[in-house]
């Protein structure tokens, strides 16, 4: 059965404002009468939320990056089959905070896992449900880190980054580059949005990307006799 909804994922490092932008886009689409499902990874389904707890609590950390990658994939497959695929089949616009590109970047690039392993996991996890559009929110790594710390109330001003903070900054920069590489390699699916401007400016930009994709919904509905 053909997919009928629209699957939009949001990606980027910490502190890029993904959840704010998803909320604003969802509000805007709902005001136009669009059926919107907002979800997130890791998590988004009861099974995946249970796995989220295992991953983010650090309980799996001692078992290594491969184990974590498999857990992310297990959570993703449950989320896809239990929530995303049914929502798309019902014609909804699904807005997902992080998806397969986060695994490519966090487990594949900064986790140093071999590409074939990450690709195989991705194929099994998404099982054909690939985003129609991926919005990559992009800001310099230092700014993302600063915002992420503000959010967690840990933003004390320091004169110079210590060794670990510097390492953290390098990791964030690597992730930023990796997301930009993904966008460059898949320009039909991915759009990069400069996330350093005002919330409203970014929201307008995000809407201008998603809005033209909405007619696809009615076209698909007509094709399947559900106009
Ligand atoms: P979360 O608290 O949801 O953070 P954020 O607001 O940055 O999305 O935690 C998700 C963390 O999990 C985040 O650090 C990115 C990481 N992650 C992966 O490493 N791989 C993945 O496939 C996904 C979906 C997330």
Boltz pocket constraint, residues with backbone or C-beta under 6 A from the ligand:
constraints:
  - pocket:
      binder: B
      contacts: [[A, 12], [A, 13], [A, 14], [A, 15], [A, 41], [A, 42], [A, 56], [A, 72], [A, 97], [A, 98], [A, 99], [A, 100], [A, 102], [A, 103], [A, 104], [A, 106], [A, 107]]
      max_distance: 6.0
